[in-house]
Amino acid sequence: MEEVLKFLTENPIFYLATVDGDIPKVRPFGFVMNFEGKLHFGTSNQKNVYRQLKANPNFEISTTSKTGEWIRLKGKAVFNTSKQSKQAALTKMPQLANMYSVDDSIFELFYIENGEATLQDMKGNSKTIKL
């Protein structure tokens, strides 16, 4: 997990894909943290991504490094929103406090369950990591 977290942290804009019915939807994300030994991401329950993940928890993330390596991370979203998880997120990324608080009712955190990451480079080297 640490290798996946490091890759996403070093390449802080990554793209999260969901489906809306049968239409794929992709959007940029920029927050990831290790909380209780699991990769956690955050969003608002007012956004379409939240509704899409609740309807179908399967998602995939992808991004590329400046040197041409990329990651593909897939799994299921499990929502784990608590005051403790919110506080950990706000501590990890204080900029989130411009949008959310520990006591608000819209900030949501989810972790990846049954995650599988593939790290690959332009030479065809590939590594799969189970989370």
N, C-alpha and C positions, 0 to 999 in steps of 0.2 A: 504494500500500500504506500509506503514512504516514497518509492520511486515514482509512482503515479502522482502523488500529491506534489512532489518536487517538480515534475514536468508541468503540471497545471499551474503551479505557483510561479514558475519561471516564464510561463507563457500565459499571462493573466487574462487575456481575452480568448475564451473558448466558446464553442458553439454547441448548444444543447438542442437536440431534435426530439420532437414528440409527434403525435398524430392527432388531428382533429377530424374524427370520423375516419375517412380513408385518405385525407389530405395531409402530407407531411408539413410540419412547421419547424423552422429553425430560427433560433435567436441567440444573440451574444449573451454570455454570462461572464462574470468576473470574480465570483466568490466561491471559495472552497476551503474547508478546514477539516482537520482531524478532530472529531469529538467522540469520546467514548470508544475509540478504536475504529471508527467508521468514517468514510469520506462523506461530509455533509455539504449541502448546497442550500442557498436561500432564495426565497421569492416572496411575493405578495399573494395572498389569497384573492386579491382583486384582479389578478392577471389571468389571461387565457392559458398560460403555461400551467398554472395551478389546476385549473379545471380539466385540462387535457391529461395531466398526470393522475388526477383523481379518477378519471374515466378509464384510463389505460396507463398503468404505471411504468410501462416499458419506455426507456429513453436511451439515447446515445449521445455522447459528447465527442467532439473532435477538435483538434487544433494542431498547428504546425509551429515548430521552433524557427528561429532566425537562420539556423544552420541546415534546415531541410528535413529534420526528423518530424514525425507526427505521431499522434496518439489517437486511437479510437477506443472509447470506453463505453461499454453497454451494461445495462442492468435494469433493476426495478427500483422505483422510488418508493421509499417508506417514510412517511411523515413522522417527525420526531420533534415536535415543537413543544418546548417547555421554557420556563423562565431561565433555567440553567443553560439550555442550548442557545437561547437568544442572547444571553449575557456573553457566552463564549464567542458567538459570532460578532457581537459589537466590540468585544475586546480585540478580536483578530483583525477586524476591519472597521476602525472607528468611523469611517465615512458613512457607514450604514446608518449611523445615528441621525443623519440628515433626513432619513426616510422612515426609520423604524425605532421602536423602543422595546424594552423588555416587557412593558405592560400593555402594549397595543394589541389589537385583535387581528391585525392583518399580516404581520411578519410570520412567515412559515419556514421551517427548516426540514429538509429531507435528506436521507442518506441512501446510498446505493446498496442494494441487496443483490446477491448473486452476480456481483460485478466481474467483468472480464475486460482487461485492457490489452490492447495490442500496440506495441511501440515498434515503429518501423523507420527505416531511413531510405534514402534514394538509391543505395547500393543493393537494396533487397533484403538487408538484414532485418529480422523480425523477432520479437520476443512477446510472448503472451504471459500475462500475470493475472491470476485468479485473486479476487478480493473477497 
